[in-house]
Amino acid sequence: MIQITDHLRQVRDRVKKAAVAAGRAADEITIVAVSKKHPVTAIQAAYSAGQRDFGENFVQEAAPKIESLALPDLRWHFIGHIQANKTKDIARLFDWVHTVDRLKIANRLNEQRPHYAAPLNICIQVNLAEEPQKSGVAADEVGELVGAVRNLSRLRLRGLMTMPPVDATADTIEAVFLELAGIKRSLVAQGFELDTLSMGMSADLEMAVTCGSTMIRIGTAIFGPRR
Ligand SMILES: *Cc1c(COP(=O)(O)O)cnc(C)c1O
């Protein structure tokens, strides 16, 4: 568990270096520690080292972890593909959902968000690589979905999320990140109050920070390889 503390320090250093090089403040960038396929003890170790934002991909795996960890100020981010029959648990358990890509899912999360909880923070997932098998709304349909989600009172629309193709070159990754930043900028110019760009993982966090990311989702670099 000493390793997790060291790894977190290294990730924070990488963020700081990339931010300084880009003329940004490191505290504009939130590190979401992706704990999928890692045990509760690993999450506790990261928490002890000051980490507060955690990401999970699978509701069935996340629910018992979230319910067994009653730690103050913990924020849970859902970053996996959303099946309609899982929205009720997602709306109840999580603080953020990064992967909304269709209105049906947004409507369900809005209806199912418990009345005692704050509005659910939402990012729209955009599929910029236009990989047909991948989740995410196409670039030319983002505006319509953003406009519809803005009207849902139990959701708080925060921004956009994307994932480059798995085997993308550095040039492609940069192009994808810059395109997402451009879409956000144009939506902000149209009056949408978006403050979040969720992009960047263990291998490409520097590029993401350079391109304007405000939330990086880091698994391997903090917790090591997944089993
Ligand atoms: C698993 C996952 C991550 C973390 O990836 P690493 O390469 O381990 O940092 C980030 N985002 C999403 C959507 C993921 O599914």
The ligand as an SDF file (V2000), in Angstrom:
LIG
                    3D

 15 15  0  0  0  0  0  0  0  0999 V2000
  -10.3230    1.8030  -17.0840 C   0  0  0  0  0  0  0  0  0  0  0  0
  -10.6010    3.2030  -17.5230 C   0  0  0  0  0  0  0  0  0  0  0  0
   -9.7160    4.2580  -17.2370 C   0  0  0  0  0  0  0  0  0  0  0  0
   -8.3680    4.0610  -16.5550 C   0  0  0  0  0  0  0  0  0  0  0  0
   -7.4390    3.5950  -17.4860 O   0  0  0  0  0  0  0  0  0  0  0  0
   -5.8620    3.4650  -17.1220 P   0  0  0  0  0  0  0  0  0  0  0  0
   -5.2220    3.3430  -18.4490 O   0  0  0  0  0  0  0  0  0  0  0  0
   -5.7160    2.2550  -16.2740 O   0  0  0  0  0  0  0  0  0  0  0  0
   -5.4640    4.7080  -16.4230 O   0  0  0  0  0  0  0  0  0  0  0  0
  -10.0880    5.5490  -17.6100 C   0  0  0  0  0  0  0  0  0  0  0  0
  -11.2540    5.7950  -18.2360 N   0  0  0  0  0  0  0  0  0  0  0  0
  -12.1200    4.8180  -18.5340 C   0  0  0  0  0  0  0  0  0  0  0  0
  -13.3960    5.1590  -19.2220 C   0  0  0  0  0  0  0  0  0  0  0  0
  -11.8220    3.4940  -18.2060 C   0  0  0  0  0  0  0  0  0  0  0  0
  -12.6890    2.5240  -18.5470 O   0  0  0  0  0  0  0  0  0  0  0  0
  1  2  1  0
  2  3  1  0
  2 14  2  0
  3  4  1  0
  3 10  2  0
  4  5  1  0
  5  6  1  0
  6  7  2  0
  6  8  1  0
  6  9  1  0
 10 11  1  0
 11 12  2  0
 12 13  1  0
 12 14  1  0
 14 15  1  0
M  END
$$$$
